[in-house]
């Protein structure tokens, strides 16, 4: 996964369940130097991001979960992905 992120500036992670997918993506983003966002509202995922904060900071990477956790943004994203 790290190789696929090499030329990516920001990932908008939308693949759930985030409890299973967020941590591997966050770690890959840290290794690749890619900023991370996701649309989750899962509390444990926020804690994973907090736990990886120092690693991300050293890598110059932002880990920002929950950027689309609301009805309108997630519905729009779901529609966009469906189309």
Number of C-alpha atoms within 10 A of each C-alpha: 12 15 10 9 19 14 11 13 13 16 16 14 17 18 13 12 10 19 15 11 14 24 15 13 21 27 20 19 26 25 18 20 22 25 21 24 21 23 21 23 15 14 11 11 20 17 12 16 20 15 11 15 17 12 14 23 12 10 16 13 22 19 24 17 25 15 14 19 15 12 8 10 13 16 13 12 14 12 10 9 9 7 6
